[in-house]
Amino acid sequence: MERCRISLRSTHTTSPRLVAECVGRKMDSIDKHSLSERDICTKFITPAIVGAGWDVQLQVREEVTFTDGRVIVKGRSTSRGPKKRADYVLYHKPGMPLAVVEAKDNTHSVGDGMQQALAYSHQDCLDVPFAFSSNSDGFLIHDRTGTFPHKEFEVSLDQFPTPKDLWDRNLRWRGINEQAEEIVESDF
């Protein structure tokens, strides 16, 4: 427990995994069922993502609106349906989304956000190969690439995949070799 005596000012020199582990330990005494979805994101999901090595400034976007909602026509009037908004979209680099993460409060099961995550990850929306759902107890992962041993499985908060792991699996799935990766990686 002595390892967890870090301040927010020292986190830039402290291992992201250690930060996530310490935040998780301090939160163990809180009744998770009393937390809102936003609290779950701030206190558990974001630290787990950062702890896996994701750069929150360049690779993580929260509350991402990616459609204006479908157009509804009734006679001569038109309106829009609800906007689609993902809790998190994870990027290899800006403009290259890899995964969508849907959060639920802890009164839901870990997988209760998966249908929403799958809908957003579909090729008609964000077209990303990985969908995650979490309620702060862990993550349910759905893998469209077939590069994990199972298509859908649970991991603990400290087992969230690294950016390199998901990027490499994405490249294999899309059949992108090293030479083509240089082109894909280049900034235009």
Secondary structure as the mmCIF struct_conf table of DSSP 4:
data_model
#
loop_
_struct_conf.conf_type_id
_struct_conf.id
_struct_conf.beg_label_comp_id
_struct_conf.beg_label_asym_id
_struct_conf.beg_label_seq_id
_struct_conf.end_label_comp_id
_struct_conf.end_label_asym_id
_struct_conf.end_label_seq_id
HELX_RH_3T_P HELX_RH_3T_P1 GLU A 2 CYS A 4
HELX_RH_3T_P HELX_RH_3T_P2 LEU A 8 THR A 13
BEND BEND1 THR A 14 THR A 14
HELX_RH_AL_P HELX_RH_AL_P1 PRO A 16 MET A 27
TURN_TY1_P TURN_TY1_P1 ASP A 28 SER A 29
BEND BEND2 ILE A 30 ILE A 30
HELX_RH_3T_P HELX_RH_3T_P3 LYS A 32 SER A 34
BEND BEND3 LEU A 35 LEU A 35
HELX_RH_AL_P HELX_RH_AL_P2 GLU A 37 ILE A 40
HELX_RH_PI_P HELX_RH_PI_P1 CYS A 41 ILE A 45
HELX_RH_AL_P HELX_RH_AL_P3 THR A 46 GLY A 51
TURN_TY1_P TURN_TY1_P2 ALA A 52 GLY A 53
TURN_TY1_P TURN_TY1_P3 VAL A 56 GLN A 59
STRN STRN1 VAL A 60 THR A 67
STRN STRN2 VAL A 71 LYS A 74
TURN_TY1_P TURN_TY1_P4 GLY A 75 ARG A 76
STRN STRN3 SER A 77 ARG A 80
HELX_LH_PP_P HELX_LH_PP_P1 PRO A 82 LYS A 83
STRN STRN4 LYS A 84 LYS A 93
TURN_TY1_P TURN_TY1_P5 PRO A 94 GLY A 95
STRN STRN5 MET A 96 ALA A 103
TURN_TY1_P TURN_TY1_P6 ASN A 106 THR A 107
BEND BEND4 HIS A 108 HIS A 108
TURN_TY1_P TURN_TY1_P7 VAL A 110 GLY A 113
HELX_RH_AL_P HELX_RH_AL_P4 MET A 114 SER A 121
BEND BEND5 HIS A 122 HIS A 122
TURN_TY1_P TURN_TY1_P8 GLN A 123 LEU A 126
BEND BEND6 PRO A 129 PRO A 129
STRN STRN6 PHE A 130 SER A 134
BEND BEND7 ASN A 135 ASP A 137
STRN STRN7 PHE A 139 ASP A 143
BEND BEND8 ARG A 144 GLY A 146
BEND BEND9 PHE A 148 LYS A 151
STRN STRN8 GLU A 152 VAL A 155
HELX_RH_3T_P HELX_RH_3T_P4 LEU A 157 GLN A 159
HELX_LH_PP_P HELX_LH_PP_P2 PHE A 160 THR A 162
HELX_RH_AL_P HELX_RH_AL_P5 PRO A 163 ARG A 174
TURN_TY1_P TURN_TY1_P9 GLY A 175 GLY A 175
HELX_RH_AL_P HELX_RH_AL_P6 GLU A 178 GLU A 185
BEND BEND10 SER A 186 SER A 186
#
